[in-house]
């Protein structure tokens, strides 16, 4: 599975574009790209979850 993904990425490099990831920090949304090195580390350590429908 991993090799298929890697091959697909290498085949279509000309079609790839930069993706900006935004996250909510202190009540407003900011791009993760603009974080300092410490805040980027905190963002990578976050646990993502899905809330069940009630």
Rosetta silent file (secondary structure, phi, psi, omega in degrees, C-alpha in Angstrom):
SEQUENCE: XXXXXXXXXXXXXXXXXXXXXXXXXXXXXXXXXXXXXXXXXXXXXXXXXXXXXX
SCORE:     score description
SCORE:     0.000 S_00000001
   1 L     0.000  -43.823 -178.683    0.000    0.000    0.000 S_00000001
   2 H   -63.315  -39.768 -178.338    2.791    2.418    0.920 S_00000001
   3 H   -69.120  -33.617  177.097    4.640    1.823   -2.358 S_00000001
   4 H   -64.093  -42.442  179.231    1.487    2.495   -4.389 S_00000001
   5 H   -64.474  -44.997  179.814    1.038    5.846   -2.658 S_00000001
   6 H   -62.545  -44.055  178.607    4.691    6.758   -3.159 S_00000001
   7 H   -62.020  -42.219  179.963    4.564    5.796   -6.839 S_00000001
   8 H   -63.183  -40.294  179.004    1.410    7.848   -7.373 S_00000001
   9 H   -65.711  -40.592 -179.054    3.021   10.903   -5.769 S_00000001
  10 H   -70.316  -32.903 -179.252    6.141   10.581   -7.894 S_00000001
  11 H   -69.848  -33.734 -171.348    4.150   10.156  -11.124 S_00000001
  12 L  -114.073   38.359 -177.396    2.060   13.302  -10.673 S_00000001
  13 H   -64.738  -30.236 -179.298    4.538   15.818   -9.263 S_00000001
  14 H   -71.472  -19.220 -179.248    3.594   18.430  -11.872 S_00000001
  15 H   -92.788   -9.670 -176.759   -0.038   18.378  -10.694 S_00000001
  16 L   -76.714  143.723  176.510    0.763   18.855   -7.001 S_00000001
  17 L  -130.868  161.917  179.887    0.136   22.193   -5.329 S_00000001
  18 L   -72.859  136.581  179.986    0.893   23.559   -1.885 S_00000001
  19 L  -112.323  123.341  176.851   -1.837   22.960    0.677 S_00000001
  20 L   -90.258  128.710  178.693   -2.298   25.414    3.536 S_00000001
  21 L  -104.152  124.177  178.473   -3.469   23.838    6.784 S_00000001
  22 E  -106.612  148.236  175.213   -5.373   26.119    9.140 S_00000001
  23 E  -140.736  157.399 -178.207   -6.085   25.437   12.784 S_00000001
  24 E   -89.240  120.602 -179.981   -7.990   27.277   15.468 S_00000001
  25 E  -131.217  126.159  176.397   -5.689   28.914   17.998 S_00000001
  26 L    52.137   40.141  173.313   -6.811   31.265   20.756 S_00000001
  27 L    89.347   -0.735  177.187  -10.241   31.803   19.202 S_00000001
  28 E  -143.869  162.771 -176.829   -9.271   32.434   15.586 S_00000001
  29 E   -91.264  135.252  178.782   -7.940   30.459   12.620 S_00000001
  30 E  -137.198  148.937  175.313   -4.287   30.694   11.572 S_00000001
  31 E   -72.136  137.259  179.811   -2.194   28.780    9.045 S_00000001
  32 H   -61.187  -30.333 -179.570    0.096   26.228   10.693 S_00000001
  33 H   -56.800  -30.183 -176.287    2.852   27.412    8.339 S_00000001
  34 H   -87.729   -1.026  179.714    3.105   30.706   10.257 S_00000001
  35 L   -71.020  154.161  171.596    3.665   29.017   13.652 S_00000001
  36 L   -77.777  172.131 -172.916    7.005   29.170   15.403 S_00000001
  37 H   -60.499  -36.190  179.150    8.948   25.914   15.856 S_00000001
  38 H   -67.725  -43.283 -179.966    7.509   25.236   19.321 S_00000001
  39 H   -68.727  -34.218  175.699    3.907   25.733   18.262 S_00000001
  40 H   -63.126  -39.978  177.215    4.464   23.496   15.188 S_00000001
  41 H   -63.140  -42.385  177.296    5.690   20.762   17.549 S_00000001
  42 H   -61.484  -41.084 -179.099    2.589   21.143   19.713 S_00000001
  43 H   -63.103  -39.336  179.764    0.380   20.907   16.626 S_00000001
  44 H   -67.823  -27.795 -177.810    2.021   17.618   15.556 S_00000001
  45 H   -85.763   -6.249 -178.705    1.420   16.112   19.005 S_00000001
  46 L   -65.300  147.665  176.762   -2.317   16.851   19.047 S_00000001
  47 L   -98.107  124.876  178.590   -4.738   13.948   19.091 S_00000001
  48 L   -95.418  142.150 -179.228   -7.415   14.111   16.405 S_00000001
  49 L  -142.960  162.317  175.523  -10.794   12.541   17.050 S_00000001
  50 L  -116.542  133.500 -179.828  -14.218   12.223   15.489 S_00000001
  51 L   -86.257  134.083 -179.960  -17.292   12.939   17.495 S_00000001
  52 L   -72.184  146.732  175.095  -20.069   10.373   17.230 S_00000001
  53 L   -71.456  140.991 -179.987  -23.479   11.442   15.964 S_00000001
  54 L  -101.418    0.000    0.000  -26.056   11.520   18.709 S_00000001
